[in-house]
Amino acid sequence: MCNDKFKILANKIFYLLNRGLNINKGTLDFIKTTFPENVSLEKILNSEYFSEKESLIELLLFPEESVQISLEDFLELHDFQSGDEEKLIRVISDRDKNIPIKFLINNKVIEHIFPEDIFVKFIINLKISKKLDKRVIDSINKNIEDEYNALKIKVVFRNSDIIWSENKIEFILDFFKNIDKTSAEFFNWFEFMIEHFEEIKTDEKIIPSLFTKKKRYLRNLQLASQMDSQVSNINFEILHLQGVRIPYINKNELLKKLSIIDAIINSIDDGITYFNK
């Protein structure tokens, strides 16, 4: 039965690769700005003359979110362990040493055969053995009614670089319980917290850390306002000749982040209790 789960997962992966992988906007932009306009993706992949081809392959072989979402239930159900990536690679290798992958680009299907050592990167990027605390999984299942969104949240956690702590777990449980899951802003709030969690490397309390970040944003907003008020008195040509650089501060982005922090803190009923712990 243990070997069966690797064969089933391998079949699921082959099915997805044969169906075709969408190329995300970031990768398309990389292709557009890095390679000659008249050279197709197929020619780039088959050529030995493009020094940036390896970087492109890295981008192409990072699984798109929809691929991971389609596998998430299976990965959670079968509880893959550390080292299982190697077992999966062996199962795939026994089936085929060269892996054909289809890419969907500009309404065209391009197929390219990758050697096993290159395809390994795709398997590693799936992070099949990465674990999420059971309390967090249970909270997602209980509080996120939309099945697709629940799977998407789990995939975001799987791809994140969060160093988990009790404070983070306690906070995210309250977040899923209290935040407005029906809001169009939900994933903006959630992704903000993912980035915030990734920044925190120690077991510090979350509400105070959000207040600290809010103060920093407010200071930057004040600085931006001061710079705006002085702009009419600045001769930019002279400053340019003098080699003086004026830092750019995106006020709209700061205001957006401030509103996100306020929405998150206000959603936690006992936010003041968190702050005073």
C-alpha positions in Angstrom: 0.0 0.0 0.0 2.9 2.3 0.8 4.3 1.9 -2.7 0.9 2.4 -4.2 0.6 6.0 -3.0 3.9 6.8 -4.9 2.5 5.2 -8.0 -0.8 7.0 -7.7 1.0 10.4 -7.1 3.3 9.7 -10.1 0.2 9.1 -12.3 -1.4 12.3 -11.1 1.8 14.3 -11.9 2.1 12.7 -15.3 -1.5 13.5 -16.0 -1.0 17.2 -15.1 2.2 17.4 -17.1 0.4 15.9 -20.2 -2.5 18.2 -19.8 -0.1 21.1 -19.9 1.3 23.7 -17.5 0.3 27.3 -17.7 3.2 29.7 -17.7 2.7 32.5 -15.2 3.0 36.2 -15.9 6.3 36.5 -14.1 7.9 33.8 -16.3 6.4 35.3 -19.4 7.8 38.7 -18.5 11.2 37.1 -17.9 11.1 35.5 -21.4 10.0 38.8 -23.0 12.8 40.8 -21.4 15.6 38.2 -21.5 15.4 36.5 -24.9 15.1 37.8 -28.5 11.5 38.6 -29.5 11.5 36.4 -32.6 12.8 33.3 -30.8 10.1 30.8 -29.6 10.1 29.0 -26.3 10.7 25.8 -28.1 13.9 27.1 -29.7 15.1 28.5 -26.5 14.7 25.2 -24.7 16.4 23.3 -27.5 19.3 25.7 -27.8 22.7 25.6 -26.1 23.5 29.2 -26.7 21.3 31.1 -24.3 23.1 31.6 -21.0 19.8 32.4 -19.2 18.2 29.1 -20.2 18.9 27.5 -16.9 17.2 30.3 -15.0 14.2 30.0 -17.4 14.0 26.2 -16.7 14.0 26.9 -12.9 11.0 29.2 -13.4 9.2 26.8 -15.7 9.6 23.9 -13.3 8.3 25.7 -10.3 4.8 24.2 -10.0 1.9 26.6 -10.7 -0.6 27.1 -7.9 -3.4 25.2 -9.7 -1.2 22.1 -10.0 -0.4 22.1 -6.3 -4.1 22.7 -5.4 -5.1 19.6 -7.4 -2.6 17.5 -5.5 -3.1 19.0 -2.0 -5.9 16.7 -0.8 -3.9 13.6 -1.8 -0.7 14.9 -0.1 -2.5 15.7 3.1 -4.4 12.3 3.2 -1.3 10.2 2.6 1.0 12.0 5.1 4.3 11.9 3.1 7.4 12.0 5.2 10.9 13.5 4.8 12.8 11.5 2.2 9.7 10.5 0.3 10.7 12.8 -2.5 13.5 10.4 -3.4 11.1 7.5 -3.4 8.7 9.3 -5.7 11.6 10.2 -8.0 12.6 6.5 -8.2 9.1 5.5 -9.1 9.0 8.1 -11.9 12.5 7.2 -13.0 11.6 3.5 -13.3 8.8 4.6 -15.6 10.7 7.0 -17.8 14.2 8.5 -17.8 13.1 11.4 -20.0 10.1 13.3 -18.9 7.9 15.1 -21.5 6.2 18.2 -20.2 3.7 20.3 -22.1 3.5 24.1 -21.6 0.6 26.3 -22.6 1.8 29.7 -24.0 -0.1 32.1 -26.3 -2.8 29.6 -27.0 -0.2 27.1 -28.2 1.0 23.8 -26.7 4.8 23.3 -26.6 6.2 19.9 -25.5 9.7 19.5 -24.3 11.5 16.5 -22.9 13.5 17.0 -19.8 16.2 14.6 -18.5 15.5 13.1 -15.1 18.1 15.3 -13.2 16.3 18.4 -14.4 12.8 17.1 -13.7 13.9 16.3 -10.1 13.6 20.1 -9.4 9.9 20.0 -10.2 9.4 17.2 -7.7 11.4 19.0 -5.0 9.4 22.2 -5.6 6.2 20.2 -4.8 7.3 19.9 -1.2 5.3 16.8 -0.7 6.6 16.0 2.7 6.2 19.5 4.2 3.9 19.4 7.3 1.4 21.9 8.6 0.4 21.8 12.2 -2.8 19.8 12.6 -4.4 22.6 14.6 -4.0 24.9 11.6 -5.3 22.3 9.2 -8.4 21.7 11.4 -9.0 25.5 11.7 -8.8 25.8 7.9 -11.2 22.9 7.4 -13.6 24.3 10.0 -13.6 28.0 9.1 -13.0 28.1 5.3 -16.2 26.9 3.7 -15.1 27.2 0.1 -13.2 24.0 -0.6 -11.0 25.6 -3.4 -10.0 28.4 -1.1 -9.2 26.0 1.7 -6.9 24.1 -0.6 -5.3 27.3 -1.9 -4.5 28.4 1.7 -2.9 25.1 2.5 -0.8 25.4 -0.7 0.3 28.9 0.3 1.4 27.5 3.6 3.2 24.6 1.9 5.2 27.1 -0.3 6.0 29.5 2.5 9.2 29.9 4.5 7.4 30.4 7.9 9.3 29.3 10.9 6.4 28.3 13.1 6.0 29.1 16.8 3.2 28.8 19.3 2.5 32.5 19.0 2.1 32.2 15.2 -0.1 29.2 15.5 -2.4 30.8 18.2 -2.7 33.9 16.1 -3.5 32.2 12.8 -6.2 30.1 14.6 -7.9 33.3 15.8 -7.3 34.9 12.4 -9.3 32.1 10.6 -12.0 32.1 13.3 -12.6 35.9 13.3 -11.6 37.4 10.0 -14.3 38.0 7.4 -13.8 35.1 5.0 -16.5 36.5 2.6 -14.6 39.8 2.0 -12.9 40.4 -1.3 -9.9 41.5 0.7 -9.5 38.2 2.5 -6.6 36.9 0.5 -4.9 40.3 0.7 -5.1 40.0 4.5 -4.0 36.4 4.5 -1.0 37.0 2.2 0.1 40.0 4.3 0.1 37.7 7.4 2.2 35.1 5.5 4.8 37.7 4.6 4.7 39.0 8.2 5.2 35.5 9.6 8.1 34.9 7.3 9.8 38.1 8.5 9.5 37.0 12.1 12.3 34.5 13.0 11.7 34.4 16.7 8.7 33.4 18.9 7.5 37.0 19.4 3.9 38.0 20.0 2.1 38.9 16.8 -0.2 41.8 17.7 2.7 43.9 19.2 4.8 43.1 16.1 1.9 44.4 13.9 1.7 47.6 16.0 5.5 48.0 15.5 5.1 47.6 11.7 2.2 50.0 11.7 4.3 52.7 13.5 7.0 52.2 10.9 4.6 52.7 8.0 3.1 55.8 9.7 6.6 57.3 10.0 7.3 56.6 6.3 4.0 58.1 5.4 4.8 61.2 7.4 8.2 61.4 5.7 6.5 61.1 2.3 4.1 63.9 3.1 7.0 66.1 4.2 8.9 65.4 1.0 5.7 66.2 -1.1 5.4 69.6 0.6 9.0 70.4 -0.2 8.9 69.2 -3.8 7.9 72.5 -5.3 11.0 74.1 -3.8 13.4 71.5 -5.2 15.3 72.0 -8.4 15.6 68.4 -9.6 18.1 69.3 -12.4 20.5 70.8 -9.9 20.1 67.8 -7.5 20.7 65.4 -10.4 23.9 67.2 -11.3 25.0 67.1 -7.7 24.3 63.4 -7.5 21.6 63.7 -4.9 19.0 61.0 -4.9 15.5 61.5 -3.5 14.0 58.3 -2.1 10.7 57.2 -3.6 7.9 56.3 -1.1 4.7 54.8 -2.4 2.1 56.5 -0.2 -0.8 54.5 -1.7 1.0 51.2 -0.9 1.6 52.4 2.6 -2.0 53.4 3.1 -3.1 50.0 1.7 -0.8 48.1 4.2 -2.0 50.3 7.1 -5.7 49.5 6.2 -4.7 45.8 6.1 -3.1 45.9 9.5 -6.1 47.7 11.0 -8.5 45.2 9.5 -6.5 42.2 10.9 -6.1 43.7 14.4 -9.7 44.7 14.6 -10.8 41.2 13.6 -9.1 39.7 16.6 -11.6 40.4 19.4 -9.0 40.1 22.2 -6.3 42.1 20.4 -5.7 44.3 23.4 -5.3 41.1 25.5 -2.7 39.9 23.0 -0.9 43.2 23.2 -0.7 43.0 27.0 0.4 39.4 27.2 
